[in-house]
Amino acid sequence: MVSQDVSMKRRKVLVVDDESSITRTLRASFLANGYDVRTAQDGISGLQVLEDWGPELIITDLAMPEMDGIELCRRVRAFSSIPIILLSVQEDITSKIAALDAGADDYVTKPFSIDELLARVRTALRRLDLIQTFAMPAVDQKMLDIGDFSVNLLTRQVMIRDVEVRLTPREYELLVFFLRNADRVLTHSFVIKSVWGAHTTHQPEYLRVVVAALRKKIEPDPNHPRYLLTDPWVGYRFTPVEEEA
């Protein structure tokens, strides 16, 4: 069976992992699904491939020699907004959060399903395409249309599936931030600092209160959210298109 990705242009994916068995498996899987793939065994060589080859997405492990995944994320984010998906063992919550704060967009827990990783890659590349297609100076941007959401940035009017929703200023700021970072895993600290400033005194408990209030207004069932999803112990992921139950 030929994947639907083969009919599209070959997207360039860089896999950075010091486990040769992982890089071999991922290379074979991505090639079979129509991607162009290169691999590197540590962050230093990964940066070299990034500079020479120009991939559209990076998949990196956390624990590697020479330069680990956290430092790689930090170095890449100094000059590029390329999507980064990190691979992490389930117990390594602290490092996972550190990598997300350093600039990673998403993570997949080891051992992982190839199908899940491919789905995460497709989501990240769709987001990249959306940003490149609709990118414009913020001063000129009047509308923010993503998935089921339409926001008039001048009047602050919010529409969900053509139904107007009235939000408080705090709820509105948070929603716009989530929409601009759709389909990314965002840590609590990153959200708080980005929305309310680096020197804010707000704590995660305050963020949870605003998130709960926002869910009551945007979710069909706030107790079972479909847009604003919680990533346990880490933060939130905003999916702007409601998935039918």
RABELPE-V417440 format. One line per field, one symbol per residue. ss: DSSP state (~ for helix, > for strand, _ for the rest). psi: psi as a letter, one per 20 degrees, with the letter a starting at -180 (. if undefined). burial: # if it has 16 or more other ideal C-beta (glycine too) atoms within 10 Angstrom, else .. Layout:
ss: ???
psi: ???
burial: ???
This chain:
ss: ___~~~~____>>>>>___~~~~~~~~~~~~~___>>>>>__~~~~~~~~~~~___>>>>>_______~~~~~~~~~_____>>>>>>>___~~~~~~~~~____>>>>>___~~~~~~~~~~~~~~~~~~~~~___~~~__>>>>__>>>>____>>>>__>>>___~~~~~~~~~~~~____>>>~~~~~~~~~_______~~~~~~~~~~~~~~~___~~~___>>>>___>>>>_______
psi: ppqihhirqoqopppopiohhghgghggghhhjjqppqqqirhghghghgghhlriqppqrgoqrfprhghgggggiiiqjppppqpqqhilgghgghhghiiqhrqppqqrphhgghghggghhggghgghgjpqphhiphqooociqppoigikpppoljppppqrgggggggggghikqjqppqghggghhgjqhjqjqrhhgghghgggghhhiphnhimqignqpopifcqpooipppq.
burial: ....#.....#.######...##..##.##..###.########.##.##....########.#..##########.....#######...#..##############........##.##.###.##...............#.######......#.#....#.#...#########.########.###..##..........#..##..##..##.....####..#..#######.#...
